[in-house]
Amino acid sequence: MSKNYKEINKSETETTINVLYSEKLLSIYTNKIELEKQLYKILGEPQKEYIKGKFIIGSIWEVPLSEKTKISKIILKANIFEL
């Protein structure tokens, strides 16, 4: 199935990374299309997708802190910091 993403206003683009210590999770929310596609390739389906009409306008992934390999791949392969 092809995913349809909707570009939002550039000034409203955001990515939030939270370390949830009590749940032992790394939670990543983004509404940046390029990053959503990269995270989808690395992590697979997100835990939640925010949908407006037939377009995805944001996604959340949760990665257990024990999965250090996945977390390393996110940092190395996903362009989180736009480097």
C-alpha positions, 0 to 999 in steps of 0.5 A, spaced: 500 500 500 502 506 498 502 512 503 500 518 502 503 524 506 501 531 506 506 537 506 504 542 512 506 549 512 514 549 513 513 553 519 509 548 523 514 542 521 516 539 527 520 532 530 520 531 537 524 525 540 522 523 548 526 518 552 520 515 556 524 512 562 519 509 566 516 505 560 523 504 557 521 507 550 524 512 545 518 516 542 519 519 536 513 524 533 514 527 526 510 531 521 516 532 516 515 527 510 522 525 508 523 523 515 517 519 516 519 515 510 526 514 512 523 512 519 518 507 516 524 504 512 528 503 518 522 501 523 516 499 519 509 501 521 508 507 526 505 506 532 500 511 530 499 515 524 495 522 524 490 522 518 487 528 515 482 526 509 486 521 506 493 524 507 498 522 513 500 529 517 504 526 522 507 519 525 509 516 532 514 511 533 516 507 539 522 504 540 524 500 546 530 502 549 533 495 549 533 495 542 540 499 541 541 497 534 535 500 532 536 506 535 543 506 532 540 506 525 535 511 527 541 516 529 546 514 523 541 513 517 535 517 518 536 525 517 533 527 524 538 533 524 538 535 517 546 534 517 
